[in-house]
């Protein structure tokens, strides 16, 4: 915050200094538009500094948002890995029911099954698509009372959807910031 406040206060002075140092190079490389940009920045350094300040604030906030999204992604992926030691987790009302479901699923060679108390953990066998394992588990769980089946793939898909929305908002903020900076400098 102090750095941004310093940029706002010292902005016009910094713009004048930048124009003096690199203005002629920008004018030479940029041709007519470069000369116009350098002259404009030299004539109205406050407006140029205000546009740069808005742009810096927007980029800083957006960067913070995107870093937060990525940190959230890492934490959520770790949480999903802890909650789902296998691709499919079936929770049953008692260990006897879990053992019965595990026996039924273990008979299918497309599945790797183990029971842990009231929980049945299922992974597709090597080379078997997740959708095939899902269908097999749903068929075996059908008609059994109190079975709750959860899928790691669904949790990951929901996470990606939610974080994708947050990233889209971040990129939208960058676009809005650039628009505000362009309008402010016009």
N, C-alpha and C positions, 0 to 999 in steps of 0.2 A: 504494500500500500504506500509506503514511504517513497519507493522508487517511482511509482506511478505519479504520485503527487509532485515529486521533483521533476518528472518529465513534463507535466502540465505547466508548472511554473517556469521552468527553464526552456520550454519548447521553442518560443520565438527566437531566443538567442541561439539555440542549437540549430534551428533552421537557417538562420542567417550565416552561421559558421559553415554548415554543410554546403549551402549554395556557393559560398566563397571558395570552398575547397574543391568541390566536385561539379559545380555548375557549368563550368566551361567544357568539361569532359562530357557531361550529359548533353549539352548543346551540340557538341561536335558529333557525337555518336548518334544522337537522336534526330539530327536534322532539324527541320522546322518545328515539329512537336517538342523536341528536346529543348530548343531555345525558348519556346513558349512556356514550357513547364518551369525552367530555371528562372525566367523573368517573372513569372507569376509567383513563385515561391519567394523570390527576393522582394517583390512589391508588397505582398501580404503575408508576412511570416506568421502572424497570429492565426490566421485562418488555416494555413498549411499545418501549423503545429496542432491546432484543434482537430483537424482531420486525422493526423497521425496518432494523436492521443486516443481518439475514438477507436481507431483501428487497433492500436496496441491493447486497449482494454478488452475489446471483443476477442482478439486472438488469445489473450491471456486467459480470459474466462472460458473460452471454448477449449483451450488446451487443458485447463483444469478439469473440465467436464469429461473430456475424452480419457484423461489419465484416470479419473475416478471410475469411468465405465470399465476400463481395462482391469483396474484393481478389483472391481466388483466381479468381473468375469472370472478372474483367477480364484478368488475366494469361493464363489458359487460352484465352480467346477470341482474344487476340493471338497466342498460340502456334498455335492452329488456323489462323488467317488466314495465318501464315507457312508452315505445313506444307502447306496446301491453297490454292494460288493460284487454283484453280478448284474447282468442285463435285465433280469426279471426277478422280482421279489414278490412272493405270495405269502400273505399273513393270514393265518387260520386261527380259529377260536381256541384250539387246544393242541397239544403235541400229538395226540392220537390221530386227529384229522390231518395234521401236517405230515405225519408219517404215511398215511394212506395216499395223500396227493403225491408225495415224493415217490412212492412205489409205482403209482400209475405213470408218472412222468419218466421215471428211470427206465421203464420198459421201451421208451422211444429212443432209438439210437441217434437221433438227431439232436438230443439234448444231453447236457451235463448237469446232473441234479445232485443236491445235497440238502439235508434237512438240519435245522438248528433250532430245536425247541418248537415253537409255534410258527417258525418261518421256514419256507422252502425257497432255496436259492437256485436259480436256473440260468444257464448260459447256453447259447447254441453251440453245437459241436463244431469242430473246425470245418470251415467251408460252408456252413449252413447259414443262410440269411436270417437276420433278426426277425423278419416278418413270418418266416416258417416257425420259428420257436414261439413267437407270440401266439400264432394260431393254435399250435399244439397245447400250449398252457391254457389258453382260453377254453379249448374243447375239454381238457381234463378238469378244469375248475367249474365248468357248467354243471349246474344241479347240486353243487355242494353249498351248504349254508355257511354264511359268514366269511367267505373268502374275499380278501382284498388283494388284488393283483396290481402291482405298480411296475412301471417300465422306466429304466434309466434313460432310454432314448427320448421318451416323452418329456422328461425333466430337462434334458439337454436342449431339446427343440424349443421348449418354452423359454428357457434362459436366453437362447440365441435370438428369439423373437423380441423379447423385452429389451435386451441390450442393443439390438439393431435399431429399435425405435429411439433409444437414448442417443445413439450415434447419429442417427438422421437429424435429430433435434440439434445436436452439436454442429453438424455441417450446415444446417439451416441458419444457425446463429452466425457462423462465419460468413455466409452469403449476405445476411442482413447487415452485419458489421461493414462489409465491403461496400454495400449499397449506401449506408449512412456516411461512410467516409467519402465516397464519390460525390454524394449530394452536398455534403458539408464543404467540400473543396471547390464546388462549382460556383 
